[in-house]
């Protein structure tokens, strides 16, 4: 079952939406119909990741200083007391 929903978008958002729809040969309505489902899926994923992180913290599982330093080094970011 579907229900109609009406909302307003900024003109620049509509223009960008129309350009994307044209680029992939779909209608604006098809993209607008797809967007809430993708947003909700992303929210579910994000919530699950946060809850998993909290569970790790509650269980005392934290990254070591060496692991954190390795990530910073991989990203080329100075880390530590003497960056």
Phi, psi and omega per residue, in radians:
X1 nan 2.395 3.080
X2 -2.045 2.733 3.087
X3 -2.291 2.416 3.122
X4 -1.231 2.498 3.086
X5 -2.343 2.374 3.117
X6 -2.089 2.351 3.066
X7 -2.650 2.892 -3.104
X8 -1.910 2.518 3.081
X9 -2.199 2.654 3.042
X10 -1.123 2.606 -3.135
X11 -0.996 -0.701 -3.127
X12 -1.165 -0.557 3.080
X13 -1.194 -0.740 3.105
X14 -1.094 -0.747 3.121
X15 -1.076 -0.770 3.122
X16 -1.138 -0.706 3.113
X17 -1.091 -0.792 3.117
X18 -1.103 -0.680 3.125
X19 -1.138 -0.753 3.109
X20 -1.128 -0.745 3.134
X21 -1.055 -0.758 3.128
X22 -1.133 -0.698 -3.104
X23 -1.082 -0.611 -3.115
X24 -1.861 0.205 3.071
X25 1.000 0.856 3.064
X26 -2.275 2.911 3.124
X27 -1.509 2.769 3.034
X28 -0.999 -0.762 -3.120
X29 -1.056 -0.670 3.119
X30 -1.086 -0.729 3.130
X31 -1.203 -0.718 3.124
X32 -1.133 -0.621 3.113
X33 -1.201 -0.596 -3.111
X34 -1.339 -0.581 -2.981
X35 -1.028 -0.824 -3.111
X36 -1.070 -0.674 3.119
X37 -1.104 -0.745 3.109
X38 -1.161 -0.692 3.126
X39 -1.107 -0.781 -3.141
X40 -1.119 -0.699 3.102
X41 -1.085 -0.722 3.118
X42 -1.126 -0.713 3.113
X43 -1.099 -0.715 3.100
X44 -1.077 -0.820 -3.141
X45 -1.042 -0.807 -3.112
X46 -1.086 -0.766 3.125
X47 -1.091 -0.740 3.121
X48 -1.100 -0.708 3.122
X49 -1.146 -0.721 3.116
X50 -1.130 -0.784 3.134
X51 -1.110 -0.643 3.096
X52 -1.153 -0.687 3.099
X53 -1.134 -0.701 3.107
X54 -1.147 -0.707 3.117
X55 -1.099 -0.730 3.087
X56 -1.060 -0.793 -3.138
X57 -1.109 -0.757 3.118
X58 -1.063 -0.544 -3.141
X59 -1.519 0.033 3.103
X60 1.423 0.263 3.141
X61 -1.608 1.862 3.141
X62 -2.217 2.721 3.044
X63 -1.208 2.503 3.073
X64 -1.347 2.868 3.066
X65 -1.011 -0.647 3.132
X66 -1.166 -0.695 3.123
X67 -1.146 -0.720 3.108
X68 -1.122 -0.796 3.128
X69 -1.052 -0.675 3.133
X70 -1.123 -0.692 3.104
X71 -1.137 -0.810 3.115
X72 -1.053 -0.747 -3.139
X73 -1.096 -0.746 3.123
X74 -1.055 -0.591 3.138
X75 -1.518 -0.051 3.132
X76 1.268 0.534 -3.100
X77 -1.954 2.319 3.097
X78 -1.149 2.439 -3.097
X79 -2.529 2.525 3.055
X80 1.947 -3.110 -3.063
X81 -1.206 -0.425 3.129
X82 -2.126 1.152 -3.061
X83 -1.140 nan nan
